[in-house]
């Protein structure tokens, strides 16, 4: 075994090994994120009571609570009351589960970082779905990810240098993301006389910067703006939206942030 800085690389392990481990961890995190998505916006405890049917309130048996597979075996129907189970549940679980496999392949051997990035991806996924439903990004998630990205910076292979240098990159990235997004928010108010984005987006981009640095925060804003613009134009063309209608920006930031965990575009993109 050899060690690369603080991230450990196992030279005798192939990428094909342990993929099931990271899939299982991701699926489990995704299952928990479904609880967070449902309960956090409602100011309910995410720990108590245990998993239960949101309609008839009966507890869900362990064999009916296996991520993705239980939904498939039950054919999307609740065993206790016969009501449909939204496909969002297995979708969230699959997204985080596949992210676990993908991160293991991308950062093969960097065990602490793969675990940290997978945890961040799970939190980001929860943010995307909550913001899509409510136009709210809970501080518990955005600020929590900001702090966590800074604390776990020593394990981040995207940052060069010593432990303190890595922490410095995380702090700089968080501040840059916050100030850039806040500047756009203020500029949008002055020019368009309305909010270009919300305060939750500002804290979310700060969190992205803490995990992926100044370049990651910049890339995230550029990619999210591009995807959001395409979505907005498409929905307007379908007459599903009016030009003055608001759309949540958080999900597009999340897509870009998760992309950052796999690849960072060069600074100046798309102008360079």
Secondary structure, DSSP 8 states (H G I E B T S, - for coil): -EEETTEEE-TT--TTTTHHHHHHHHHHHHHHHHHHHHHGGGT--SSSS-SB-TTT--B--GGG-STTHHHHHTTTB-TTT--B--THHHHHHHHHHHHHHHHHHHTTT-HHHHHHHHHHHHHHHHHHHHHHHHS---HHHHHHHHHHHHHGGGG-TTS-SSHHHHHHHHHHHHHHHHHHHHHHHHHHHHHHSS-SS-HHHHHHHHHHHHHHHHHHHHHHHHHHHHHHHHHHHHHHHTTSS-TT----SHHHHHHHHHHHTT----TTTT--
